[in-house]
Amino acid sequence: MKLIVLLTFSIISSTVFSQTETKNASINWMSMQAALDSSAVKGNKKKIFIDAYTDWCGWCKKMDKSTFMDSTVIAYMNKHYFSVKFDAECQDTIIYKGQEFLNSKPGAVVKKGRKPYHVFAAALLDGQLSYPSYVIMDENQNRLAIYKGFMKTDPFLTVIKYFGLNQHQQYTQYLFNEFNKQQGVEKAK
C-alpha cells in the first residue's frame, strides 16, 4: 500500500513540476547584435528569428501574451533559433555584415508616442514598417522570409517548423527541378 501511495505521489508531483516548469519557461530572447554575434561562431549554427516590434503596438503585446507563451512554441524556438526581440525604434547600433545601422533620427519623436524607426528594421522589412513583423534568417544571416501581423499558435508553429526543418530548401529544389524540366521540354520542341 505504501508503495502505491509513494508511486502515486511521485507521478503527481512530477506532473505538477513539469507543468510548473513549462508555465515558467519562456523563449530565450536576445538582442539583435548578440544573435548576429552568436550565429557567426563556428559550430553554433542556428537560424535567427526576429520579432520586430514597437512598445506602442497592441498586436505585438498580444503575441507576447499568447503565441510566444505556448510551451510548444517556446521549446521549438529555444532549440532551433536564436530568437531576437528587436524594438524597431531602438537607439542601438547594429553591425550587420560589416555595415553599421543606426536609428533614423536619434532622440526625435515623429508622432505622439512614436519614435523614429531604426534603419536596420527598415532594411530587414524592405521599408514596410508594420508591426509585429517577423524575419527569419538562415545560419549565414541571410534573410529567408518576412511575415507580418499577429499569428495564432498553430500557423506560427507551421512557419517556424517549415524553416527550422529546412523544408524551404526542399521546396526551392523542387521548383528548380520543375523549371529545368520545363526548359528541357521547351528545348526539345
Buried (B, 14 or more C-beta within 10 A) or exposed (E): EEEEEEEEEEEEEEEEEEEEEEEEEEBEBBBBBEBBBBBEEEEEEBBBBBBBBBBBBEBBBEBBEBBBBBBEBBEBBBEBBBBBBBBBBBEBEBEBEEEEBEBBEEEEEEEEEEBBBBBBBBBBBEEEBEBBBBBBBBEEBEBBEBBBEBBEBEEBBEBBEBBBEEEBEEEEEEEEEEEEEEEEEEEEE
